[in-house]
Amino acid sequence: MATPSEDPWALRDADYPARGPREEQLKFALRYAVLAPSNRNTQPWRFAVSRDQVTIHADFSRWQRTSDPHKRELYISLGCALENLLVALEHFGIGYIVTRAPGAEDETIAAQIAILDRPAASPYRSANLFEAIVRRHTHHGLYQKRAVGAGALKKLMDCKAEQDLNLLLTPDRAIKRAVDGLMLEGDARAFANPRYRKELAECIGEGSFGGPWLLSLAQEFAVAHLGVSRAVARGDHAALMSSSVFGLISGHSASEEARIKAGQLLERVYLAATTLGLFLQPISQLLEVQTVRLKFSRLFRAGGVPLMPFRLGYAGTPGHLTPRRPLEDVLR
């Protein structure tokens, strides 16, 4: 069987060093943090560990400056990693206190987690969320024409614990059609920018999305040099309209702390959806281009500042797990 260092997804909680040093226990919990989703699978995080604290740092070398100029998705990605870590800490009976975006002299610090001697448990983090971490993945294909029941939607809504965030889950087709028009405009404007195409091509070429090496190179060439925007738009349109539910996380502000919290909520919904047999995919292009972002914000202004739109539904075919950097590569 593969060890975690060989395959970051090959985790077994039976391997947790329950009688080992606290620092080793925290490093084991961090192996679940690195399985979090991130913008274009850039995994823009690094971690520092001591016996009584874990610090999550932003890795700005992985910041997508063209598609994410305000670091919205970068900090949401860090929030996803933080949430996985907290789910793991609670599962292993480790208490904590979290400080998000502490404003320290080191601007890379996104969150500091002080470790306590007593266990911690949150009512909105059910035990089965932990088991979903190693199964959760983003499904980019078509979803089934199958409604998401009221019971499942309630379980997803129960994931929200943050008072300064709002969570919208709607099956309304009129809303999806309005979102679809803006998504297509976002695709067109983004792919018209050569810097955007180059940035995306580099991600594909590095294998961020998985897939065979030669296929990745072919996709990289196509994105960088060919007119692919229409094909992308057609795929995005079909994917959105096939999904049962449109979702949106919004907040009272767009601060770094709000984005980190939005990432935590997004990952909680991701994990809860996984336990229900549902899949989720962010729709980032709605917020990546300023003109489209302003139109989208006006459409959903009652919910506050839009932070992360996504689609949700059942999929007929399984997706695939994307590559992860081993924990040893992201420890400071």
ABEGO torsion letter per residue (X at the ends): XBBAAABAABBBAAABBAABBAAAAAAAAAAAAAABBBBGGAGBBBBBBBAABBBBBBBAAABBAAABAAGAAAAAAAAAAAAAAAAAAAAAGBBBBBBBGAGBABAABABBBBBBABBBBBAABBAAAAAAAAABBBBABBBBBBBBBAAAAAAAAAABABAABBBBBBABAAAAAAAAAAAAAAAAAAAABAAAAAAAAAAAAAGAAEEBAAAAAAAAAAAAABBAAAAAAAAAAAAAAABABBBBBBBABABAAAAAAAAAAAAAAAAAAAAAGBBBBBBAAAAABAAAAAAAAAAAAAAEBBABBBBBEBBABBBBBBBBBBAAAABX
